[in-house]
Structure formats: C-alpha cells, structure tokens
Amino acid sequence: MKIAVTSTGPGLDDNVEARFGRCPYFLIIDSDTMQFEAIENPNLALGGGAGIQSAQLMSEKGVTAVLTGNCGPNAFNVFGQAGIQVVVGVSGRVRDAVEQFKTGDFSSASGPNVASHFGVNTAPQDANPAQINPGPSVGGMGGGMGRGMGRGGGMGRGMGRGMGRGGGMGRGMGMTAAMGMPPAGGAAGFGTDAGGQNPEQELAALKQQAQMLEQQKQELNQRITQFQTGRRAVAIVDPEKCAGCGICQDVCPTGAISVNGQAHINDEICTACAACVSECPNQAIVIAQKNLKNPGR
C-alpha cells in the first residue's frame, strides 16, 4: 500500500507536518517495506491553490492514503474524487505515524478539518512562528519587520524581505540578534551564545534556523523560476462545463472573473486562491500551471 505523509523533513524520523498543501516534504511510503521517496513540495510558495495542486500530485503518485495534520476543503474534494483516504490530526514522527496507521489506530476523516487557505501564513510545525514575519506586498514583492529568538536566549528584532505569493501577502525571514548582547563571533544576523542554552538546545535552534532559511531559499527559487518561464498557477475554465451562472464572479476576491455567457479569467490578477473552484456547481474550473508569456504552450 502506498501512503503519503506530510513531513517537516526528508526522512522517516522527521515529524509529521501539520499543513498539507504547504508542507516542506511529502514522503511516499510503501507500507509493507517502508521504502520511501521524499519529494520537496513544489507548491509551497503558490499564492493559492497549493492544496489542490498538492492533492493532484498525490493522485499522480498513485497513493491510496494521506496522513497529515490538517486538510482543507479544496484538497479534500480532490482526494474524494480520486478515492484517496485522508487521515487528519496526525502528529509525531513519520515512522510512528505509519506504524499506527498499519495497526488501525487511525480512522479516515469524513471531511476537511480546517478552512481554505489554512497554511498560507502559518509557520512550519517545527518552526518558531515569531521568526516568520508576514508583511504587505506590492507587485509580488513583500517586506516585513519581525521579532525572533536569538541563540543566546534573548529576544531579537529583524528585518526580512520575501517574495509575495501571487501578489498576496509577502513573507520575510527575520534575521535575529540577541537583545543586549554584544557580538562575539556569531554568524551574521543571528544572536551570539551568552551561555543561556546548553549545546543540545543551541544545536536545535541552529537546525531550526537552517530549515527556515532553506525553506525561504526554495520559495525564492520557485518565484524566480515563475518569473523567468512565465509559468504560474491560475484558474482555468472548461467551456464545455461552464453554465455562465456567475457564482465564480461573485466569490472571486480579486475581481479576476467576468461572465459573458461563460466565465472568463483575467490571468494578470488571478491569484489562484481556488475560491471559484470550491464554489463552482459544475466543477468547470481548475487551478493549473499556465505559461503567461506564451499562452498556447
């Protein structure tokens, strides 16, 4: 049996990530042999539709069950259509979660347990939420002021700049320095050790900071690729299914949809939030990658 588990890292001893669509990794595991494939989540930085895209990816991988902390309605609908079992409320090590699933300790979810866009501005499960700083974005760029924990145990202030998700909220990585502690050879941007932490705590803090920086690097690289190739996620209408009812136009938060007999999407302002997908009575809209520089490709 092939099981997908959302994970904070690429190994079985990493923890189950609470967010489905924006988890750092998916582990695709053979429950009989415990052989697995670690997949970096390509939808981590999407402005919207991350849950749908990630659910479609799991379907393409042929999984029969998904273990995660939380699952929103859009992803849950995709799983339902694909016949994939969903288990929510899972935590702890990935390895232990799979064993619990195999022994029948978990039951399938009857519906989503969080609202749409649950993970958009949520920190990774193992991260300190104070170190990821939301800020307003303009034209897809975001900047933020933040507070973070210094390695010496003191509080720090930081400034960060991040790429906004599809013109929505920008995220910045707060680079911290221990308050009131003079530099003593610590790494640039991080607090220096004032003896307030034992080596194990300091190592855990460094790993946490490295994980956050790696996540930010992945998000920036994805945004760079999107700008270079012109490809990004947008809503796409199936004209054969669209009845021109106008519901999608009413629920679109950016005004990207107009209806004239059928729904039409303005790709320039669509953020792929998937509100139209979840409300369309005819399932005529999907979120997909589109080449905006060369629409025919």
N, C-alpha and C positions, 0 to 999 in steps of 0.2 A: 504494500500500500504506500502510495506517495503522499507525504504530508508536507505542507508548507508552514513554517513558523517564522513570525516576525522576530527579528533579533537585533540587539544592540551592537553585535559584532559578528565576525565571520566564522565563529566556532561553536561547537555544541555546549561548551562550558560558559558561553556568554549568556546574558539574561534575555528573557522574552521582552521585546519592545511593546509598550502599551499602545502605540499608534500603528494602525495598519498601513494606510496609504503613504505615510511619511516615515516609515521605519528605515533605519540605515541599511539593513540587510534582510533578505529573505533566505532562509535555509530550506532547501528542498531535500527532504529526508526520506529514504527508503526505511519504513518502519521495521522491516524484517532484518535487514543487515546493518542498519544505522549508518550506511554510506550516505553522504550528502553532498550537495552542491550549494555553495554560498554565492548569492547574487547581490551585488550592490544595487540598491533601489534606484532605477533610472528616473523615477517620478518624484524624487524627494523635493525638488525645487519648483515643481509646477505651481502656477498661480491658482489653479483649480483643476478638479478632475483627477487628482492624484489617486483617490480611492478607486475610481472606475478604471483608470489605466493599470493600476497595480492588480486589481481583480482580474482584468483581462489577461495580464501577464501570467497570473497563476493558472488561469484556464488553459493558456497556450502551453504551459509546462506540464499539463496533464495531472495536476494534483487532485486528490479526492477529498481532502480535508485541510482546513486552515486553522491554526492555533494562534491567537493574538490576544492583546489586552482589550482593544476596543475596535468596533467596526461600525461605520456609518451606513445610512440607508442606501446611498448610491452603489457602494461596493457590495452591500448585502444583496441588492437586486441582481447584480451581475452574477454573484455566486448562485443565487436561486435559479436563474435561467440556465446556468451551466451545470446544475446538480451537484455543486460542491458543498460539503458540510462545513459549517462555521462554528468554532468554539471561541467564546469571548471570556474575559475575566481571567485569562491565563497569566501567570507570573512565575518568577524564579528562573532557574537555569533551563535552557532549551532542552538539554538531555533529559532532565527530570520531567519536564512537561510532556515530552514524547512518551516516556515510560508510563506516566499517569494516563495518557490517552489510550495506550495499548491495553491497560488493565481495566478500562471502562470507568475511570474516575470522573471523566468529563461527559457532559451532555451537550447536544447541539443547541445553538441559540435559535429561538423562534423568531427573532427579529433583531434589528440593529440596536445597540445599547448606547449610542451617542448620536448627536445631531450632525448634519452635514458640516464639513469644514472643521471638524473637531481638532485635527492636528496641525492646522495652518500656522498658528503662533504658539505651539506647545513645544517645550524643550524635550529632548530625548529623555527616556526614562532614567538613565544613569547620570544625566547632567544636572548641574545646579541651575535652576530656572533663572536665577538672578544674573547669570552670565550671558544669556541670550537676550538681546535688547531690541524690542520692536521699535521702529521709528517710521515717520511718514515717508512716503516715496513719491518721487516726481519723475515721470517718464521712465519708470522701471528701475530707477536708482533709489537706494534707501540709505539713510544715515541715522545713527542712534546714539544717545547718551546712555550709559549703563553703569550699574554697580556690580562688583564681583568680589569674590573672596580671594585675598592674597594668600600665598603659600605660607606666610608667617602667621596665619590665623586672623589677620586684621582685615577690615573692610577696605575695599578699593573702589575708586571711580575710574571709568574708562570711556573712551570714545570708539565707536565702531562704524564702519560703512559696509553695507551689504547690497547685493543686487535685489531689487524689489521683485516680488513674484508676479509677473504678468501685469505690472502696473498697479499692484495692490500694496500690501504692507511690505516695507523693507525690513531686513534683519541685519543687525550689526553684531559683531563679536566683540564683547567688552574686554579690552586688554587691561588687566588689573595690576595694581601695585599695593602693597601692604601699607595701610594708613599709619603715618607717623614713624615708619621705619626707614632709615637711610639705606640706599643701595649697598649691597655687599657682594657684588659679583654675580647676582642672579641673572637669569635670562631676561632680555629686554621685554618690557611690557608685563612681567609677572612680579609678584611680591617676592621678597627675599626671605629666607628662613631665619626666623628670630628665635628658634628653639621651642616654638609653641606647638609643634607637631612632631610625633615620633616618625621614624623613617617609613613605616608602613603607611601612615596617613599621608605623608608627603608624596610617596610614590603613587598612591591612589589619586591624589589631586593632580599630579603631573599627567597621569594616564587620562584623566578626565579632560584636562585642558587639551591634550593632544588629540583626543577623539573629537572634541568640538572644533578644533582647527581643521582637522581632516574633513569633517562634515561641511564646514564653510568652504573649503577648497573644492569639494565635489560640486557644491551648489554654484559656485562661481564658474567652474569649468563648464557646467551644463548651460549656464546662461550665455557664456562666451560662444559655445557651440551653436546655440539657438540664434544668436545674432549673426554669426558667420555663415550659417547654412540657410537662414531664413525659416527654419522649421520650428514650430511651436504648437502646443495643443490649443485647439479651438473647437467650437461647436460646429457640427456639420449636419445639415438637414437632408433626410432621404425624401425626395419629392414624391415618390410613389406612396409613401405612408402619410405625409403631411396633409391634414384636412383644412389647414388655414384657420383653426379655431381661435388663435390669438392668445392662448394661455401662456405660451412661452414669452410672448412680448410683455405680458403683464408682470411676469415674475423676474424678468431679466433685470439685475440690479444696475447695469451699466447702460441700458438703452441700446444694446447692440443688435436687437432683433426688431425687424419691421415685418408686417404681414400685409401682403397684397395678393390675395388668392392663396398664396403659400408663404411660409416663413422664410425670411432672408437674413443671413448673419453678416454683420459688419466685422470682418476679421480684425480690423485695426483696433477695435475697442473691446472685442470679446476677451474675457479673462479665463474662459474655460472653467467657470465656477460650478457648472453642471446643474444649476437650479432648473434650467429648462429641461434637462434630461430627466430629472426626477418627477417633473410635473406634466410632461407630455403624455396625454392619454393614449396615443397611438404608437409610442416608442419610436417616433420618427427622427429623433435627434440623438447623436452620439458625440462623444469627445474623442478626437483623434489628432494625430500629428499632421500638420499641413505645411507645405512649402509655400510661404507667403511671397517669396521672391519670384518663384516660378509656379503659379497655382496649378498648372497642368501636370506637375511632377510629384 
